[in-house]
Amino acid sequence: MLLRTISLWLMPLLLGNVQSIRVKVSQEFPKGSEIENMALRPCGSVLANVYTTPTIFEVPVIPNAKPKLIYTFQNAKGVSSIAYSSTPDEYFVVTGNFSFQTFSPTPNSYAIHRLSFDKHTDKPTSRKLAQLDAIAQPNGITHVPNTPYVLIADCRAGFVFRFNPKTLELTKYFDHPLLKPVGDIVLFGVNGIKLSRGYLYFSNTNQQLVARIKASGKEASLVGNPEVVATGLPVDDFIVDNHNGDLYLTANGDSNTLSVVNKDTGLTPRILYGGLNSTDLLFPTAAIWAKRAEGQLLIVSNSGDGTQFITEEYTGGGRLNFVKVGRRLKQ
C-alpha cells in the first residue's frame, strides 16, 4: 500500500518535460537532528540516520510525511553512515561519537553494525559486527555489488577502507592526495563515496572537489590517479545518475545548495536549489534517488541552521526534500 501511495504521488512529477525545480518536503525531525545520510527501503520509504543522536528514522516519500523513530543504538552518541547490503532490507550502519563543538571524533568509538528488518513484523534488529578503531572518522560508506564488501571513507585521515563482514577484515583500499583533508580545525577530506558506471566517485569537502577513478570495489587495493569531475563547492555528498553520468551535489557550509554537474556545465556546478542567501536548503547533507525515479526525483536531506549544532541552542530539526529534477532540465 505504501509503495502504491508513493507511486501515485510521483506520477505527475515524472510525466512531461521538466522546466523548473519543484520541491515538496517532509515534516521536521526532532530539534537538533543532524541528518547525515540515507538509504531506501524496498517499499520506497527512506531510512535516515542522525549524527547528533544514535537514531534511525523512517520517512515515506510523500509530502508532509512524518519521520518515525524506528531504532536507537546503545553505547554511541550518533550514527554516521548507512548503506545497503547484498540482502534485501538489510543495511550496514556505522555508529560513533563526534563533537560538533570541537569538530573532532572520539577515538575508538566507531563500530559497524548490521540492521535487518523482520519480513513478518517489519521490526528492525541490529547486530554489532566489529569495532572500526583503525579508522579515525568514518563518513560515507557504500556496498560493493555482488560481493560482501563495504567501502568506508575516513574523512579525517583521508583514506578509503574496505570491510569484509564475513571475515571482519578491515584493509586500506585507496590512498591518494585527493582524499586528504586540508586545514587545521574542520578536517573533512573524502566524504561521500559511490560506485557507479565502473568508477569509484568521491567528494572531498575541504578540497572542494568531486573526483572519480576506475574501480569495481573487488580489487584488493586501488592504484592510480583520479580524474576531477567537479570543483568549487564544499561538497558533502552526491548521487550519480547511472544512465548518463550526471552528478547531483549537496554542499553545506556557506553554500547550502543542491547543484548539478554534467557535460553542459563542465567542472563548475550549476545551482539548482538553495544558495548563499537562501533559507530553502539549510545544511544539506545527502542525496539519493526515489524508488523507480532515478534521474527524475531526488531525496535530499538537510539539517537546518548549522550553527545550532555548535552552540547546542537548537532551533529546528532536519527534513527531507523531494526534488523533481529530470534529465531534460534546462536552465
C-alpha positions in Angstrom: 0.0 0.0 0.0 2.8 2.4 0.9 4.6 1.8 -2.5 1.3 2.4 -4.4 0.7 5.7 -2.5 4.3 6.8 -3.3 3.8 5.8 -7.0 0.6 7.8 -7.3 2.2 10.9 -5.8 5.3 10.5 -8.1 3.3 10.1 -11.3 2.5 13.8 -12.1 6.2 14.6 -11.3 7.6 12.1 -13.7 5.5 13.0 -16.7 6.3 15.6 -19.3 9.2 17.9 -19.9 10.9 19.4 -16.8 11.5 23.1 -17.0 11.9 24.1 -13.3 12.7 22.7 -9.9 9.7 21.6 -7.9 10.1 20.7 -4.2 7.9 19.0 -1.6 9.1 18.5 2.0 8.6 16.2 4.9 7.7 17.3 8.4 10.7 18.2 10.5 12.7 15.7 12.5 13.1 16.4 16.3 15.0 19.6 17.2 18.8 19.2 17.0 18.7 16.3 14.5 21.7 16.4 12.1 20.6 14.1 9.4 23.8 12.6 8.0 22.8 10.0 5.4 20.0 8.0 3.9 19.1 4.6 2.3 16.0 3.5 0.5 14.0 0.5 1.7 12.4 -1.9 -0.9 9.0 -0.4 -0.1 10.3 3.0 -1.2 10.5 4.7 2.2 13.7 6.4 3.4 15.9 5.4 6.3 17.6 8.5 7.6 20.4 8.3 10.2 21.1 11.1 12.7 24.6 12.0 13.8 23.6 14.0 16.9 21.7 11.1 18.4 22.2 7.4 17.8 18.9 7.0 15.9 17.4 6.0 12.6 14.1 7.3 11.3 11.8 6.1 8.6 10.1 8.6 6.3 7.6 7.8 3.4 8.3 9.7 0.2 5.2 11.7 0.3 4.7 15.4 1.0 4.4 16.4 4.7 5.4 12.8 5.8 6.2 12.5 9.5 9.5 11.0 10.4 9.1 7.9 12.6 11.8 6.8 15.0 12.4 3.1 14.4 15.7 2.3 16.0 18.1 3.6 18.7 21.6 2.3 19.1 23.2 1.8 22.5 26.7 2.9 23.6 27.0 5.6 20.9 26.1 9.3 20.5 25.4 9.2 16.8 25.0 7.3 13.6 27.4 8.5 10.9 26.6 6.2 7.9 24.1 3.8 6.4 24.3 1.7 3.2 22.6 -1.3 1.6 23.9 -4.8 1.9 23.5 -7.6 -0.6 20.5 -8.9 1.3 17.2 -7.2 0.7 16.1 -4.9 3.5 19.4 -5.3 5.4 21.8 -2.4 5.9 25.3 -1.6 7.2 25.3 1.1 9.8 28.2 2.9 11.4 27.9 4.5 14.9 30.3 6.6 16.9 30.9 9.8 18.8 31.6 13.1 17.1 31.7 16.6 18.8 30.3 19.4 16.8 31.8 21.8 19.3 35.4 20.7 18.6 34.8 19.2 15.2 36.5 16.0 16.3 35.6 12.3 16.7 36.2 10.3 19.9 39.0 7.8 19.1 38.0 4.1 19.1 34.3 5.0 19.4 33.1 3.9 15.9 31.6 0.5 15.1 29.8 -1.2 12.2 26.5 -3.0 12.6 24.1 -5.0 10.5 20.5 -3.6 10.7 17.8 -6.0 9.5 14.0 -5.9 9.2 11.9 -8.9 10.0 9.8 -9.9 7.0 6.8 -10.7 9.1 6.8 -8.0 11.8 8.8 -5.3 9.9 10.6 -4.6 13.1 14.4 -3.8 12.9 17.1 -5.5 14.9 20.8 -4.9 14.8 23.9 -6.9 15.5 27.4 -5.3 16.0 29.9 -6.7 13.5 33.2 -5.0 14.5 34.9 -2.0 16.0 36.5 0.3 13.4 39.4 1.6 15.6 41.7 1.8 12.6 39.5 4.5 11.0 39.9 8.0 12.5 36.4 9.2 11.4 34.2 7.0 9.2 31.9 9.0 6.9 30.4 7.9 3.6 30.0 4.1 3.1 28.9 2.1 0.1 28.3 -1.6 -0.6 30.2 -3.3 -3.4 27.7 -5.0 -5.6 27.8 -8.8 -5.9 30.3 -9.0 -3.0 30.2 -8.9 0.8 32.4 -5.9 0.9 31.7 -2.4 2.2 33.8 0.6 1.3 34.2 3.2 4.2 35.6 6.7 3.8 37.9 8.0 6.5 37.3 11.8 6.2 39.8 12.7 8.9 42.8 10.7 7.8 42.0 10.7 4.1 41.7 7.0 3.2 39.1 4.6 1.8 38.9 1.3 3.7 37.3 -1.9 2.7 35.5 -4.1 5.3 34.6 -7.8 4.8 31.6 -8.6 7.1 32.2 -12.3 6.7 35.8 -12.3 7.9 35.7 -9.0 9.7 38.9 -8.0 7.9 39.4 -4.2 7.5 42.0 -3.2 4.9 43.2 0.1 3.4 41.7 0.1 -0.1 42.7 3.5 -1.6 45.2 6.2 -0.7 45.7 9.4 -2.7 46.4 13.1 -2.0 42.9 14.0 -3.4 41.4 12.1 -0.4 43.2 14.1 2.2 41.7 16.9 4.4 43.3 20.4 4.4 43.2 23.0 7.2 43.6 22.9 10.9 40.2 22.7 12.6 37.4 21.3 10.3 39.1 18.2 8.9 36.7 16.8 6.3 38.6 15.2 3.4 37.0 12.3 1.5 33.3 12.4 2.4 30.8 10.8 0.2 31.7 7.7 -1.9 29.7 5.9 -4.6 30.4 3.1 -7.1 28.8 3.9 -10.4 29.4 3.4 -14.1 32.7 1.5 -13.5 34.2 4.2 -11.2 34.6 5.0 -7.6 33.4 8.5 -7.2 34.3 10.5 -4.1 33.8 14.0 -2.7 36.5 16.0 -0.7 34.8 18.7 1.3 38.0 20.6 2.3 39.5 20.5 -1.2 36.1 21.4 -2.7 36.0 18.7 -5.4 34.5 15.5 -6.7 36.7 13.0 -8.5 36.5 9.5 -9.9 38.8 6.6 -10.6 38.2 3.3 -12.5 37.2 0.8 -9.8 35.0 -2.2 -9.1 35.5 -2.4 -5.4 36.6 -6.0 -5.9 40.3 -5.1 -6.1 42.4 -5.8 -3.0 43.6 -2.2 -3.3 43.2 0.6 -5.8 46.1 2.3 -7.5 46.0 5.3 -9.9 45.3 8.9 -10.3 41.7 10.1 -10.1 40.0 12.4 -12.6 38.5 15.6 -11.1 34.9 16.0 -12.3 33.6 18.9 -10.2 35.3 21.8 -8.4 34.4 25.0 -6.5 31.9 23.8 -3.8 32.5 22.2 -0.3 30.6 19.1 -1.4 29.3 16.9 1.4 27.6 14.1 -0.5 26.3 13.5 -4.0 24.5 11.0 -6.2 25.2 9.8 -9.8 22.6 9.4 -12.5 23.7 5.9 -13.7 22.0 6.4 -17.0 24.0 9.5 -18.2 26.6 10.2 -15.6 25.2 13.5 -14.3 26.2 14.3 -10.8 23.9 16.0 -8.2 25.8 17.6 -5.3 24.9 18.7 -1.8 27.1 21.4 -0.3 26.7 23.0 3.1 28.9 25.4 4.9 28.4 28.8 3.3 26.9 27.3 0.1 23.7 25.5 1.2 23.0 24.2 -2.3 21.9 21.4 -4.5 23.7 21.6 -7.8 24.3 19.6 -10.9 27.5 18.8 -13.0 27.1 17.3 -16.5 28.5 17.6 -20.0 27.0 21.1 -20.4 28.3 22.6 -17.1 31.9 21.3 -17.3 33.6 21.2 -13.9 31.6 24.1 -12.5 28.4 23.0 -10.7 25.2 24.7 -11.7 23.0 25.5 -8.7 19.5 24.1 -8.9 18.1 24.8 -5.4 19.2 26.9 -2.4 22.1 29.3 -2.3 24.2 31.6 -0.2 21.4 34.0 0.8 18.6 31.4 0.7 17.0 29.5 3.6 15.4 26.9 1.3 18.1 24.3 1.9 20.0 25.0 5.1 22.8 22.5 5.7 22.1 19.9 3.0 23.9 16.6 3.8 23.0 13.8 1.4 21.0 12.8 -1.8 19.5 9.6 -3.0 17.1 8.7 -5.8 13.5 7.9 -5.1 12.3 4.4 -5.9 11.8 3.9 -9.7 12.7 7.5 -10.2 16.4 7.7 -11.0 17.2 10.8 -12.9 13.8 12.2 -12.1 13.2 12.6 -8.3 15.9 13.3 -5.7 15.5 12.9 -2.0 17.8 15.5 -0.3 18.3 15.7 3.4 19.0 19.0 5.2 19.5 19.7 8.9 18.6 23.4 9.4 20.9 26.1 10.7 24.3 24.5 11.1 25.4 26.8 13.9 22.8 25.2 16.2 25.0 22.1 16.5 28.0 24.1 17.6 26.1 26.2 20.2 23.7 23.4 21.2 20.9 26.0 21.2 18.7 24.1 18.8 16.3 26.0 16.6 14.9 23.2 14.5 15.1 19.7 13.1 16.2 18.5 9.7 13.8 17.4 7.0 13.7 15.6 3.7 13.2 17.5 0.4 11.7 15.7 -2.5 13.2 17.5 -5.5 12.0 17.0 -9.1 14.9 17.3 -11.4 14.7 15.3 -14.7 17.3 14.6 -17.3 15.8 17.2 -19.6 16.1 20.0 -17.1 17.2 23.2 -18.8 18.5 26.4 -17.2 
